[in-house]
């Protein structure tokens, strides 16, 4: 027995494999062979991704808002500098 088999892999390691399956239509069996994982683990990752997708999108929305705020502040600082 190999102990934990990928269940503790961070999302950054998991997401490229999910992406390759969804966008590049790579077979789950090929990806699992590459990772040394049973397909059930891959499908669990996929389920977790879909169950937590809303949280990921909400976090991204906040980041987008923060980027907008930074652009506004930068524009204001340029205006103030040009007024001098």
PDB file with one MODEL, atoms N, CA, C and O in Angstrom:
MODEL        1
ATOM      1  N   UNK A   1       0.844  -1.185   0.000  1.00  0.00           N
ATOM      2  CA  UNK A   1       0.000   0.000   0.000  1.00  0.00           C
ATOM      3  C   UNK A   1       0.887   1.245   0.000  1.00  0.00           C
ATOM      4  O   UNK A   1       1.908   1.293   0.685  1.00  0.00           O
ATOM      5  N   UNK A   2       0.484   2.244  -0.773  1.00  0.00           N
ATOM      6  CA  UNK A   2       1.324   3.414  -0.945  1.00  0.00           C
ATOM      7  C   UNK A   2       0.974   4.565  -0.017  1.00  0.00           C
ATOM      8  O   UNK A   2       1.570   5.635  -0.143  1.00  0.00           O
ATOM      9  N   UNK A   3       0.063   4.403   0.883  1.00  0.00           N
ATOM     10  CA  UNK A   3      -0.334   5.513   1.760  1.00  0.00           C
ATOM     11  C   UNK A   3      -1.290   6.432   1.034  1.00  0.00           C
ATOM     12  O   UNK A   3      -2.098   5.987   0.218  1.00  0.00           O
ATOM     13  N   UNK A   4      -1.197   7.720   1.334  1.00  0.00           N
ATOM     14  CA  UNK A   4      -2.069   8.687   0.684  1.00  0.00           C
ATOM     15  C   UNK A   4      -1.701   8.777  -0.794  1.00  0.00           C
ATOM     16  O   UNK A   4      -0.532   8.937  -1.143  1.00  0.00           O
ATOM     17  N   UNK A   5      -2.707   8.671  -1.654  1.00  0.00           N
ATOM     18  CA  UNK A   5      -2.435   8.688  -3.083  1.00  0.00           C
ATOM     19  C   UNK A   5      -3.078   9.912  -3.724  1.00  0.00           C
ATOM     20  O   UNK A   5      -4.123   9.807  -4.367  1.00  0.00           O
ATOM     21  N   UNK A   6      -2.460  11.055  -3.548  1.00  0.00           N
ATOM     22  CA  UNK A   6      -2.918  12.245  -4.219  1.00  0.00           C
ATOM     23  C   UNK A   6      -4.045  12.984  -3.542  1.00  0.00           C
ATOM     24  O   UNK A   6      -4.378  14.098  -3.947  1.00  0.00           O
ATOM     25  N   UNK A   7      -4.641  12.401  -2.529  1.00  0.00           N
ATOM     26  CA  UNK A   7      -5.774  13.068  -1.911  1.00  0.00           C
ATOM     27  C   UNK A   7      -5.354  14.342  -1.191  1.00  0.00           C
ATOM     28  O   UNK A   7      -6.187  15.211  -0.933  1.00  0.00           O
ATOM     29  N   UNK A   8      -4.080  14.460  -0.867  1.00  0.00           N
ATOM     30  CA  UNK A   8      -3.614  15.653  -0.181  1.00  0.00           C
ATOM     31  C   UNK A   8      -2.893  16.613  -1.126  1.00  0.00           C
ATOM     32  O   UNK A   8      -2.294  17.590  -0.676  1.00  0.00           O
ATOM     33  N   UNK A   9      -2.947  16.345  -2.426  1.00  0.00           N
ATOM     34  CA  UNK A   9      -2.261  17.213  -3.385  1.00  0.00           C
ATOM     35  C   UNK A   9      -2.924  18.584  -3.394  1.00  0.00           C
ATOM     36  O   UNK A   9      -4.151  18.686  -3.383  1.00  0.00           O
ATOM     37  N   UNK A  10      -2.113  19.638  -3.412  1.00  0.00           N
ATOM     38  CA  UNK A  10      -2.703  20.971  -3.441  1.00  0.00           C
ATOM     39  C   UNK A  10      -3.411  21.235  -4.766  1.00  0.00           C
ATOM     40  O   UNK A  10      -3.118  20.600  -5.779  1.00  0.00           O
ATOM     41  N   UNK A  11      -4.336  22.171  -4.741  1.00  0.00           N
ATOM     42  CA  UNK A  11      -5.116  22.498  -5.931  1.00  0.00           C
ATOM     43  C   UNK A  11      -4.266  22.874  -7.121  1.00  0.00           C
ATOM     44  O   UNK A  11      -4.637  22.587  -8.260  1.00  0.00           O
ATOM     45  N   UNK A  12      -3.132  23.510  -6.882  1.00  0.00           N
ATOM     46  CA  UNK A  12      -2.270  23.893  -7.997  1.00  0.00           C
ATOM     47  C   UNK A  12      -1.718  22.680  -8.718  1.00  0.00           C
ATOM     48  O   UNK A  12      -1.402  22.753  -9.906  1.00  0.00           O
ATOM     49  N   UNK A  13      -1.599  21.583  -8.026  1.00  0.00           N
ATOM     50  CA  UNK A  13      -1.137  20.356  -8.671  1.00  0.00           C
ATOM     51  C   UNK A  13      -2.291  19.636  -9.356  1.00  0.00           C
ATOM     52  O   UNK A  13      -2.097  18.997 -10.390  1.00  0.00           O
ATOM     53  N   UNK A  14      -3.472  19.732  -8.797  1.00  0.00           N
ATOM     54  CA  UNK A  14      -4.628  19.037  -9.342  1.00  0.00           C
ATOM     55  C   UNK A  14      -5.194  19.727 -10.583  1.00  0.00           C
ATOM     56  O   UNK A  14      -5.547  19.066 -11.559  1.00  0.00           O
ATOM     57  N   UNK A  15      -5.276  21.029 -10.542  1.00  0.00           N
ATOM     58  CA  UNK A  15      -5.991  21.750 -11.596  1.00  0.00           C
ATOM     59  C   UNK A  15      -5.433  21.545 -13.005  1.00  0.00           C
ATOM     60  O   UNK A  15      -6.224  21.487 -13.946  1.00  0.00           O
ATOM     61  N   UNK A  16      -4.116  21.433 -13.207  1.00  0.00           N
ATOM     62  CA  UNK A  16      -3.654  21.191 -14.580  1.00  0.00           C
ATOM     63  C   UNK A  16      -4.164  19.871 -15.163  1.00  0.00           C
ATOM     64  O   UNK A  16      -4.401  19.771 -16.367  1.00  0.00           O
ATOM     65  N   UNK A  17      -4.329  18.870 -14.314  1.00  0.00           N
ATOM     66  CA  UNK A  17      -4.818  17.586 -14.804  1.00  0.00           C
ATOM     67  C   UNK A  17      -6.304  17.653 -15.116  1.00  0.00           C
ATOM     68  O   UNK A  17      -6.757  17.075 -16.104  1.00  0.00           O
ATOM     69  N   UNK A  18      -7.063  18.350 -14.284  1.00  0.00           N
ATOM     70  CA  UNK A  18      -8.482  18.544 -14.580  1.00  0.00           C
ATOM     71  C   UNK A  18      -8.636  19.322 -15.878  1.00  0.00           C
ATOM     72  O   UNK A  18      -9.474  18.994 -16.717  1.00  0.00           O
ATOM     73  N   UNK A  19      -7.831  20.341 -16.029  1.00  0.00           N
ATOM     74  CA  UNK A  19      -7.870  21.173 -17.228  1.00  0.00           C
ATOM     75  C   UNK A  19      -7.550  20.359 -18.486  1.00  0.00           C
ATOM     76  O   UNK A  19      -8.225  20.482 -19.508  1.00  0.00           O
ATOM     77  N   UNK A  20      -6.513  19.531 -18.393  1.00  0.00           N
ATOM     78  CA  UNK A  20      -6.150  18.712 -19.548  1.00  0.00           C
ATOM     79  C   UNK A  20      -7.288  17.781 -19.943  1.00  0.00           C
ATOM     80  O   UNK A  20      -7.506  17.536 -21.129  1.00  0.00           O
ATOM     81  N   UNK A  21      -8.011  17.265 -18.964  1.00  0.00           N
ATOM     82  CA  UNK A  21      -9.136  16.385 -19.272  1.00  0.00           C
ATOM     83  C   UNK A  21     -10.269  17.173 -19.923  1.00  0.00           C
ATOM     84  O   UNK A  21     -10.819  16.744 -20.937  1.00  0.00           O
ATOM     85  N   UNK A  22     -10.619  18.316 -19.350  1.00  0.00           N
ATOM     86  CA  UNK A  22     -11.765  19.075 -19.851  1.00  0.00           C
ATOM     87  C   UNK A  22     -11.481  19.782 -21.167  1.00  0.00           C
ATOM     88  O   UNK A  22     -12.293  19.721 -22.090  1.00  0.00           O
ATOM     89  N   UNK A  23     -10.357  20.442 -21.261  1.00  0.00           N
ATOM     90  CA  UNK A  23     -10.096  21.273 -22.436  1.00  0.00           C
ATOM     91  C   UNK A  23      -9.374  20.539 -23.568  1.00  0.00           C
ATOM     92  O   UNK A  23      -9.603  20.818 -24.745  1.00  0.00           O
ATOM     93  N   UNK A  24      -8.519  19.619 -23.205  1.00  0.00           N
ATOM     94  CA  UNK A  24      -7.750  18.906 -24.227  1.00  0.00           C
ATOM     95  C   UNK A  24      -8.278  17.494 -24.458  1.00  0.00           C
ATOM     96  O   UNK A  24      -7.709  16.734 -25.241  1.00  0.00           O
ATOM     97  N   UNK A  25      -9.365  17.148 -23.776  1.00  0.00           N
ATOM     98  CA  UNK A  25     -10.041  15.850 -23.888  1.00  0.00           C
ATOM     99  C   UNK A  25      -9.098  14.661 -23.688  1.00  0.00           C
ATOM    100  O   UNK A  25      -9.262  13.617 -24.319  1.00  0.00           O
ATOM    101  N   UNK A  26      -8.112  14.829 -22.807  1.00  0.00           N
ATOM    102  CA  UNK A  26      -7.249  13.693 -22.488  1.00  0.00           C
ATOM    103  C   UNK A  26      -8.041  12.695 -21.660  1.00  0.00           C
ATOM    104  O   UNK A  26      -8.850  13.073 -20.813  1.00  0.00           O
ATOM    105  N   UNK A  27      -7.804  11.447 -21.911  1.00  0.00           N
ATOM    106  CA  UNK A  27      -8.523  10.397 -21.203  1.00  0.00           C
ATOM    107  C   UNK A  27      -8.143  10.378 -19.725  1.00  0.00           C
ATOM    108  O   UNK A  27      -6.985  10.582 -19.360  1.00  0.00           O
ATOM    109  N   UNK A  28      -9.139  10.130 -18.890  1.00  0.00           N
ATOM    110  CA  UNK A  28      -8.904  10.032 -17.452  1.00  0.00           C
ATOM    111  C   UNK A  28      -7.910   8.910 -17.177  1.00  0.00           C
ATOM    112  O   UNK A  28      -7.039   9.046 -16.317  1.00  0.00           O
ATOM    113  N   UNK A  29      -8.036   7.813 -17.898  1.00  0.00           N
ATOM    114  CA  UNK A  29      -7.121   6.685 -17.668  1.00  0.00           C
ATOM    115  C   UNK A  29      -5.674   7.078 -17.952  1.00  0.00           C
ATOM    116  O   UNK A  29      -4.772   6.655 -17.230  1.00  0.00           O
ATOM    117  N   UNK A  30      -5.437   7.878 -18.991  1.00  0.00           N
ATOM    118  CA  UNK A  30      -4.073   8.320 -19.312  1.00  0.00           C
ATOM    119  C   UNK A  30      -3.526   9.227 -18.212  1.00  0.00           C
ATOM    120  O   UNK A  30      -2.386   9.072 -17.775  1.00  0.00           O
ATOM    121  N   UNK A  31      -4.355  10.175 -17.771  1.00  0.00           N
ATOM    122  CA  UNK A  31      -3.930  11.092 -16.718  1.00  0.00           C
ATOM    123  C   UNK A  31      -3.648  10.341 -15.418  1.00  0.00           C
ATOM    124  O   UNK A  31      -2.669  10.621 -14.725  1.00  0.00           O
ATOM    125  N   UNK A  32      -4.518   9.387 -15.098  1.00  0.00           N
ATOM    126  CA  UNK A  32      -4.333   8.629 -13.856  1.00  0.00           C
ATOM    127  C   UNK A  32      -3.083   7.765 -13.913  1.00  0.00           C
ATOM    128  O   UNK A  32      -2.387   7.615 -12.910  1.00  0.00           O
ATOM    129  N   UNK A  33      -2.792   7.195 -15.077  1.00  0.00           N
ATOM    130  CA  UNK A  33      -1.552   6.432 -15.219  1.00  0.00           C
ATOM    131  C   UNK A  33      -0.345   7.345 -14.996  1.00  0.00           C
ATOM    132  O   UNK A  33       0.623   6.964 -14.337  1.00  0.00           O
ATOM    133  N   UNK A  34      -0.418   8.556 -15.557  1.00  0.00           N
ATOM    134  CA  UNK A  34       0.677   9.523 -15.410  1.00  0.00           C
ATOM    135  C   UNK A  34       0.880   9.906 -13.942  1.00  0.00           C
ATOM    136  O   UNK A  34       2.010  10.064 -13.480  1.00  0.00           O
ATOM    137  N   UNK A  35      -0.238  10.053 -13.218  1.00  0.00           N
ATOM    138  CA  UNK A  35      -0.182  10.454 -11.815  1.00  0.00           C
ATOM    139  C   UNK A  35       0.013   9.280 -10.858  1.00  0.00           C
ATOM    140  O   UNK A  35       0.388   9.471  -9.702  1.00  0.00           O
ATOM    141  N   UNK A  36      -0.240   8.078 -11.339  1.00  0.00           N
ATOM    142  CA  UNK A  36      -0.179   6.910 -10.463  1.00  0.00           C
ATOM    143  C   UNK A  36      -1.355   6.866  -9.511  1.00  0.00           C
ATOM    144  O   UNK A  36      -1.220   6.443  -8.363  1.00  0.00           O
ATOM    145  N   UNK A  37      -2.521   7.309  -9.992  1.00  0.00           N
ATOM    146  CA  UNK A  37      -3.724   7.374  -9.163  1.00  0.00           C
ATOM    147  C   UNK A  37      -4.830   6.504  -9.732  1.00  0.00           C
ATOM    148  O   UNK A  37      -4.905   6.303 -10.944  1.00  0.00           O
ATOM    149  N   UNK A  38      -5.689   5.987  -8.864  1.00  0.00           N
ATOM    150  CA  UNK A  38      -6.884   5.316  -9.378  1.00  0.00           C
ATOM    151  C   UNK A  38      -7.872   6.379  -9.891  1.00  0.00           C
ATOM    152  O   UNK A  38      -7.911   7.490  -9.361  1.00  0.00           O
ATOM    153  N   UNK A  39      -8.662   6.046 -10.909  1.00  0.00           N
ATOM    154  CA  UNK A  39      -9.622   7.015 -11.456  1.00  0.00           C
ATOM    155  C   UNK A  39     -10.581   7.588 -10.415  1.00  0.00           C
ATOM    156  O   UNK A  39     -11.049   8.715 -10.570  1.00  0.00           O
ATOM    157  N   UNK A  40     -10.881   6.835  -9.360  1.00  0.00           N
ATOM    158  CA  UNK A  40     -11.802   7.349  -8.350  1.00  0.00           C
ATOM    159  C   UNK A  40     -11.266   8.623  -7.701  1.00  0.00           C
ATOM    160  O   UNK A  40     -12.039   9.510  -7.339  1.00  0.00           O
ATOM    161  N   UNK A  41      -9.945   8.713  -7.556  1.00  0.00           N
ATOM    162  CA  UNK A  41      -9.344   9.921  -6.976  1.00  0.00           C
ATOM    163  C   UNK A  41      -9.525  11.100  -7.929  1.00  0.00           C
ATOM    164  O   UNK A  41      -9.878  12.200  -7.505  1.00  0.00           O
ATOM    165  N   UNK A  42      -9.282  10.862  -9.213  1.00  0.00           N
ATOM    166  CA  UNK A  42      -9.461  11.926 -10.204  1.00  0.00           C
ATOM    167  C   UNK A  42     -10.907  12.435 -10.179  1.00  0.00           C
ATOM    168  O   UNK A  42     -11.147  13.643 -10.181  1.00  0.00           O
ATOM    169  N   UNK A  43     -11.861  11.509 -10.156  1.00  0.00           N
ATOM    170  CA  UNK A  43     -13.267  11.920 -10.150  1.00  0.00           C
ATOM    171  C   UNK A  43     -13.643  12.630  -8.852  1.00  0.00           C
ATOM    172  O   UNK A  43     -14.522  13.492  -8.853  1.00  0.00           O
ATOM    173  N   UNK A  44     -12.990  12.277  -7.748  1.00  0.00           N
ATOM    174  CA  UNK A  44     -13.226  13.002  -6.491  1.00  0.00           C
ATOM    175  C   UNK A  44     -12.715  14.430  -6.619  1.00  0.00           C
ATOM    176  O   UNK A  44     -13.384  15.360  -6.168  1.00  0.00           O
ATOM    177  N   UNK A  45     -11.534  14.629  -7.230  1.00  0.00           N
ATOM    178  CA  UNK A  45     -11.007  15.977  -7.465  1.00  0.00           C
ATOM    179  C   UNK A  45     -11.989  16.789  -8.288  1.00  0.00           C
ATOM    180  O   UNK A  45     -12.261  17.952  -7.994  1.00  0.00           O
ATOM    181  N   UNK A  46     -12.516  16.150  -9.330  1.00  0.00           N
ATOM    182  CA  UNK A  46     -13.464  16.833 -10.206  1.00  0.00           C
ATOM    183  C   UNK A  46     -14.724  17.233  -9.440  1.00  0.00           C
ATOM    184  O   UNK A  46     -15.228  18.346  -9.598  1.00  0.00           O
ATOM    185  N   UNK A  47     -15.221  16.335  -8.623  1.00  0.00           N
ATOM    186  CA  UNK A  47     -16.411  16.629  -7.813  1.00  0.00           C
ATOM    187  C   UNK A  47     -16.143  17.786  -6.853  1.00  0.00           C
ATOM    188  O   UNK A  47     -16.971  18.686  -6.715  1.00  0.00           O
ATOM    189  N   UNK A  48     -14.986  17.762  -6.191  1.00  0.00           N
ATOM    190  CA  UNK A  48     -14.616  18.847  -5.273  1.00  0.00           C
ATOM    191  C   UNK A  48     -14.525  20.175  -6.014  1.00  0.00           C
ATOM    192  O   UNK A  48     -14.959  21.212  -5.513  1.00  0.00           O
ATOM    193  N   UNK A  49     -13.961  20.127  -7.202  1.00  0.00           N
ATOM    194  CA  UNK A  49     -13.828  21.343  -7.993  1.00  0.00           C
ATOM    195  C   UNK A  49     -15.199  21.943  -8.294  1.00  0.00           C
ATOM    196  O   UNK A  49     -15.410  23.142  -8.110  1.00  0.00           O
ATOM    197  N   UNK A  50     -16.124  21.114  -8.753  1.00  0.00           N
ATOM    198  CA  UNK A  50     -17.452  21.621  -9.084  1.00  0.00           C
ATOM    199  C   UNK A  50     -18.227  22.056  -7.849  1.00  0.00           C
ATOM    200  O   UNK A  50     -18.975  23.032  -7.903  1.00  0.00           O
ATOM    201  N   UNK A  51     -18.061  21.352  -6.741  1.00  0.00           N
ATOM    202  CA  UNK A  51     -18.755  21.737  -5.510  1.00  0.00           C
ATOM    203  C   UNK A  51     -18.221  23.042  -4.950  1.00  0.00           C
ATOM    204  O   UNK A  51     -18.964  23.778  -4.302  1.00  0.00           O
ATOM    205  N   UNK A  52     -16.943  23.349  -5.183  1.00  0.00           N
ATOM    206  CA  UNK A  52     -16.330  24.555  -4.644  1.00  0.00           C
ATOM    207  C   UNK A  52     -16.143  25.656  -5.681  1.00  0.00           C
ATOM    208  O   UNK A  52     -15.525  26.681  -5.397  1.00  0.00           O
ATOM    209  N   UNK A  53     -16.668  25.449  -6.865  1.00  0.00           N
ATOM    210  CA  UNK A  53     -16.491  26.411  -7.946  1.00  0.00           C
ATOM    211  C   UNK A  53     -17.023  27.792  -7.622  1.00  0.00           C
ATOM    212  O   UNK A  53     -16.398  28.792  -7.976  1.00  0.00           O
ATOM    213  N   UNK A  54     -18.157  27.866  -6.961  1.00  0.00           N
ATOM    214  CA  UNK A  54     -18.746  29.168  -6.632  1.00  0.00           C
ATOM    215  C   UNK A  54     -17.804  29.978  -5.747  1.00  0.00           C
ATOM    216  O   UNK A  54     -17.662  31.186  -5.933  1.00  0.00           O
ATOM    217  N   UNK A  55     -17.169  29.326  -4.799  1.00  0.00           N
ATOM    218  CA  UNK A  55     -16.234  30.033  -3.911  1.00  0.00           C
ATOM    219  C   UNK A  55     -15.055  30.582  -4.707  1.00  0.00           C
ATOM    220  O   UNK A  55     -14.596  31.695  -4.453  1.00  0.00           O
ATOM    221  N   UNK A  56     -14.570  29.808  -5.660  1.00  0.00           N
ATOM    222  CA  UNK A  56     -13.449  30.268  -6.479  1.00  0.00           C
ATOM    223  C   UNK A  56     -13.847  31.492  -7.299  1.00  0.00           C
ATOM    224  O   UNK A  56     -13.062  32.430  -7.438  1.00  0.00           O
ATOM    225  N   UNK A  57     -15.050  31.484  -7.837  1.00  0.00           N
ATOM    226  CA  UNK A  57     -15.507  32.619  -8.628  1.00  0.00           C
ATOM    227  C   UNK A  57     -15.730  33.851  -7.762  1.00  0.00           C
ATOM    228  O   UNK A  57     -15.451  34.967  -8.200  1.00  0.00           O
ATOM    229  N   UNK A  58     -16.221  33.673  -6.555  1.00  0.00           N
ATOM    230  CA  UNK A  58     -16.421  34.810  -5.658  1.00  0.00           C
ATOM    231  C   UNK A  58     -15.084  35.415  -5.268  1.00  0.00           C
ATOM    232  O   UNK A  58     -14.958  36.638  -5.214  1.00  0.00           O
ATOM    233  N   UNK A  59     -14.100  34.600  -5.000  1.00  0.00           N
ATOM    234  CA  UNK A  59     -12.775  35.120  -4.648  1.00  0.00           C
ATOM    235  C   UNK A  59     -12.197  35.896  -5.820  1.00  0.00           C
ATOM    236  O   UNK A  59     -11.569  36.935  -5.620  1.00  0.00           O
ATOM    237  N   UNK A  60     -12.395  35.415  -7.030  1.00  0.00           N
ATOM    238  CA  UNK A  60     -11.891  36.095  -8.209  1.00  0.00           C
ATOM    239  C   UNK A  60     -12.609  37.434  -8.383  1.00  0.00           C
ATOM    240  O   UNK A  60     -11.983  38.421  -8.769  1.00  0.00           O
ATOM    241  N   UNK A  61     -13.891  37.479  -8.108  1.00  0.00           N
ATOM    242  CA  UNK A  61     -14.638  38.725  -8.237  1.00  0.00           C
ATOM    243  C   UNK A  61     -14.082  39.779  -7.284  1.00  0.00           C
ATOM    244  O   UNK A  61     -13.955  40.946  -7.653  1.00  0.00           O
ATOM    245  N   UNK A  62     -13.756  39.376  -6.074  1.00  0.00           N
ATOM    246  CA  UNK A  62     -13.159  40.318  -5.128  1.00  0.00           C
ATOM    247  C   UNK A  62     -11.819  40.819  -5.651  1.00  0.00           C
ATOM    248  O   UNK A  62     -11.516  42.007  -5.541  1.00  0.00           O
ATOM    249  N   UNK A  63     -11.035  39.945  -6.205  1.00  0.00           N
ATOM    250  CA  UNK A  63      -9.733  40.325  -6.742  1.00  0.00           C
ATOM    251  C   UNK A  63      -9.907  41.310  -7.881  1.00  0.00           C
ATOM    252  O   UNK A  63      -9.158  42.282  -7.985  1.00  0.00           O
ATOM    253  N   UNK A  64     -10.890  41.066  -8.736  1.00  0.00           N
ATOM    254  CA  UNK A  64     -11.166  41.966  -9.856  1.00  0.00           C
ATOM    255  C   UNK A  64     -11.561  43.349  -9.331  1.00  0.00           C
ATOM    256  O   UNK A  64     -11.130  44.369  -9.869  1.00  0.00           O
ATOM    257  N   UNK A  65     -12.376  43.376  -8.286  1.00  0.00           N
ATOM    258  CA  UNK A  65     -12.791  44.651  -7.689  1.00  0.00           C
ATOM    259  C   UNK A  65     -11.566  45.379  -7.135  1.00  0.00           C
ATOM    260  O   UNK A  65     -11.422  46.587  -7.321  1.00  0.00           O
ATOM    261  N   UNK A  66     -10.698  44.654  -6.465  1.00  0.00           N
ATOM    262  CA  UNK A  66      -9.491  45.270  -5.908  1.00  0.00           C
ATOM    263  C   UNK A  66      -8.619  45.829  -7.023  1.00  0.00           C
ATOM    264  O   UNK A  66      -8.030  46.899  -6.868  1.00  0.00           O
ATOM    265  N   UNK A  67      -8.527  45.125  -8.136  1.00  0.00           N
ATOM    266  CA  UNK A  67      -7.734  45.621  -9.267  1.00  0.00           C
ATOM    267  C   UNK A  67      -8.335  46.914  -9.799  1.00  0.00           C
ATOM    268  O   UNK A  67      -7.607  47.837 -10.162  1.00  0.00           O
ATOM    269  N   UNK A  68      -9.661  46.981  -9.846  1.00  0.00           N
ATOM    270  CA  UNK A  68     -10.329  48.209 -10.290  1.00  0.00           C
ATOM    271  C   UNK A  68     -10.031  49.370  -9.367  1.00  0.00           C
ATOM    272  O   UNK A  68      -9.796  50.491  -9.817  1.00  0.00           O
ATOM    273  N   UNK A  69     -10.041  49.102  -8.092  1.00  0.00           N
ATOM    274  CA  UNK A  69      -9.728  50.143  -7.111  1.00  0.00           C
ATOM    275  C   UNK A  69      -8.289  50.633  -7.289  1.00  0.00           C
ATOM    276  O   UNK A  69      -8.017  51.830  -7.195  1.00  0.00           O
ATOM    277  N   UNK A  70      -7.374  49.699  -7.546  1.00  0.00           N
ATOM    278  CA  UNK A  70      -5.980  50.082  -7.743  1.00  0.00           C
ATOM    279  C   UNK A  70      -5.824  50.959  -8.986  1.00  0.00           C
ATOM    280  O   UNK A  70      -5.041  51.908  -8.981  1.00  0.00           O
ATOM    281  N   UNK A  71      -6.570  50.644 -10.055  1.00  0.00           N
ATOM    282  CA  UNK A  71      -6.509  51.464 -11.268  1.00  0.00           C
ATOM    283  C   UNK A  71      -7.017  52.876 -11.002  1.00  0.00           C
ATOM    284  O   UNK A  71      -6.452  53.849 -11.501  1.00  0.00           O
ATOM    285  N   UNK A  72      -8.081  52.984 -10.217  1.00  0.00           N
ATOM    286  CA  UNK A  72      -8.634  54.303  -9.881  1.00  0.00           C
ATOM    287  C   UNK A  72      -7.605  55.108  -9.089  1.00  0.00           C
ATOM    288  O   UNK A  72      -7.361  56.279  -9.383  1.00  0.00           O
ATOM    289  N   UNK A  73      -7.010  54.476  -8.092  1.00  0.00           N
ATOM    290  CA  UNK A  73      -6.011  55.165  -7.277  1.00  0.00           C
ATOM    291  C   UNK A  73      -4.810  55.592  -8.115  1.00  0.00           C
ATOM    292  O   UNK A  73      -4.274  56.683  -7.918  1.00  0.00           O
ATOM    293  N   UNK A  74      -4.386  54.748  -9.042  1.00  0.00           N
ATOM    294  CA  UNK A  74      -3.254  55.076  -9.902  1.00  0.00           C
ATOM    295  C   UNK A  74      -3.598  56.272 -10.793  1.00  0.00           C
ATOM    296  O   UNK A  74      -2.783  57.178 -10.964  1.00  0.00           O
ATOM    297  N   UNK A  75      -4.802  56.271 -11.355  1.00  0.00           N
ATOM    298  CA  UNK A  75      -5.230  57.387 -12.211  1.00  0.00           C
ATOM    299  C   UNK A  75      -5.267  58.691 -11.421  1.00  0.00           C
ATOM    300  O   UNK A  75      -4.843  59.738 -11.910  1.00  0.00           O
ATOM    301  N   UNK A  76      -5.772  58.615 -10.213  1.00  0.00           N
ATOM    302  CA  UNK A  76      -5.836  59.816  -9.369  1.00  0.00           C
ATOM    303  C   UNK A  76      -4.433  60.332  -9.034  1.00  0.00           C
ATOM    304  O   UNK A  76      -4.194  61.539  -9.015  1.00  0.00           O
ATOM    305  N   UNK A  77      -3.520  59.408  -8.774  1.00  0.00           N
ATOM    306  CA  UNK A  77      -2.157  59.836  -8.443  1.00  0.00           C
ATOM    307  C   UNK A  77      -1.485  60.485  -9.655  1.00  0.00           C
ATOM    308  O   UNK A  77      -0.701  61.421  -9.498  1.00  0.00           O
ATOM    309  N   UNK A  78      -1.785  59.997 -10.858  1.00  0.00           N
ATOM    310  CA  UNK A  78      -1.225  60.609 -12.066  1.00  0.00           C
ATOM    311  C   UNK A  78      -1.816  62.001 -12.288  1.00  0.00           C
ATOM    312  O   UNK A  78      -1.114  62.930 -12.685  1.00  0.00           O
ATOM    313  N   UNK A  79      -3.131  62.129 -12.022  1.00  0.00           N
ATOM    314  CA  UNK A  79      -3.775  63.447 -12.161  1.00  0.00           C
ATOM    315  C   UNK A  79      -3.173  64.447 -11.187  1.00  0.00           C
ATOM    316  O   UNK A  79      -2.906  65.594 -11.542  1.00  0.00           O
ATOM    317  N   UNK A  80      -2.963  63.998  -9.951  1.00  0.00           N
ATOM    318  CA  UNK A  80      -2.369  64.887  -8.939  1.00  0.00           C
ATOM    319  C   UNK A  80      -0.944  65.287  -9.314  1.00  0.00           C
ATOM    320  O   UNK A  80      -0.536  66.426  -9.085  1.00  0.00           O
ATOM    321  N   UNK A  81      -0.196  64.361  -9.884  1.00  0.00           N
ATOM    322  CA  UNK A  81       1.167  64.650 -10.290  1.00  0.00           C
ATOM    323  C   UNK A  81       1.194  65.639 -11.462  1.00  0.00           C
ATOM    324  O   UNK A  81       2.077  66.494 -11.534  1.00  0.00           O
ATOM    325  N   UNK A  82       0.232  65.522 -12.373  1.00  0.00           N
ATOM    326  CA  UNK A  82       0.200  66.431 -13.530  1.00  0.00           C
ATOM    327  C   UNK A  82      -0.299  67.820 -13.147  1.00  0.00           C
ATOM    328  O   UNK A  82      -0.020  68.789 -13.854  1.00  0.00           O
ATOM    329  N   UNK A  83      -1.030  67.933 -12.039  1.00  0.00           N
ATOM    330  CA  UNK A  83      -1.535  69.234 -11.566  1.00  0.00           C
ATOM    331  C   UNK A  83      -0.423  70.066 -10.929  1.00  0.00           C
ATOM    332  O   UNK A  83      -0.575  71.275 -10.756  1.00  0.00           O
ATOM    333  N   UNK A  84       0.663  69.440 -10.589  1.00  0.00           N
ATOM    334  CA  UNK A  84       1.736  70.145  -9.860  1.00  0.00           C
ATOM    335  C   UNK A  84       2.558  70.987 -10.771  1.00  0.00           C
ATOM    336  O   UNK A  84       3.498  71.644 -10.325  1.00  0.00           O
TER     337      UNK A  84
ENDMDL
END
